[in-house]
Amino acid sequence: MNTLTRLHLLPILVLCFSMVACATETRLEPAPGADVLGRGSDQVVDNFAGVELIANPDAWRGIPEITQEVLPIRVIVRNRHGKPIQVSNRNFALVADSGQRYAAKAPGDFKGEVRVSAPVPYAGPSFYHHDFFMYRPFGYYPGVPRTVEPFYYDPFYYSRYQYWRQVPLPTEEMTSESLPEMVVPDGGEISGFIYFEDIEDADRVSLTMDLVEPDGNSFGKIVLPFVVM
């Protein structure tokens, strides 16, 4: 295979890799009738017994390719229960209409790698200059004059080319942005991401949060409805 053929095939190969990378991505949107924070918002909200839960499935701003393997949902928990409450990953789950339950997982429970694309870096000079560079050595190419002008570097040239690298899970962002597991005092608030594996064969799911006091007393549940895209 000659060089020209390889160059022609490169965009096709990049497109194929992109299609494979996106094939398993799961997206959630608020279900019809869900209480949202403002018109067109992706943030679904509900409360029970003085505890408010807000969930946004479109808030992840870290490495986008982790959504090939991970479903991140940002939640805010506000406690007006009158007593402290215990918040941890085991309080959360996604439940499909079929009854299939997907438990929230700590960042450290995710293993493997994701393929991440990035522009080819360039750290060379901003232009090239040589007094003896000629377009037409030895008189070839009549009509094309000799030039001694500098050749300026196109800063966008390399941004048109991508390379692939493997990033292990969990990423640093997954760990640093995760929801703290802690006792939330009355009047307190915490926020962060909870993580799920990809959802399969479900059109609708509900994000559930079991409400628990530090002594283990369970006093209710909050349910937020979503559709799977």
Phi, psi and omega in degrees: 000126182279171185298320181298318179296319179299318180296323178292327182279340185303311179300325180294317180295319178299318179297318180297315178299320180296320181293320179294318182297327184269357190294329185259004184291135178248135177236144177244145173226153179304136178288153176305133180091352179290147176282119181240159179273084179096153181296131180078005182283151174268358183270118179260140186224147171199166180213159177204134176053037176087001178254127179251136177237127174242131181231134179232109180277001183239033186256353185292125179238013176275204179303114187294333185291348178295340180290356170294328186238341189230141174251102180269136177230126178272131180235151172237128179243122178243129185253113172234033186284340185095349178219162174295154174232152178264128179238127177206171180301325184292349176283344189248147175203157168254128183239122179281162178300333179286349184100350178300130184247130177245109182282145173295145183239145174291152180308321182293347179281347180271130180237172178097199184219160171237148179271123185242134177262148179208152178292148177295123181286153176221129182232024182272190181289162181278345175203165179240139182218133174209127185293341187246013177283133181230140173288330190233067179297146176060023174082007178288167180056069179303142179090349178260112186286155173292147180230145174237015181282152177290154177254116185279143179284132176276110184294344181261358185299308184285340179292347179276355182243139183241153170231163183247141173220155181265129179245124182286150174260146357282152175282164178299324180294321179301319181288313184290332183263004184287157179293128178296141174263113189195170170273124181260118181291163175300130184090357182269170181210139173225159179210159179160184183262141166249152190233142179228158170284166179302142179268134181241140172056045176220137177262332180222144174220158175239131173277121182246144175231117175282129182266121187223138173273162184302333179278004179095356180291122179267130185233016175151189182209144173250137183234123178243122185271140178222158170252148181265127182257000000 
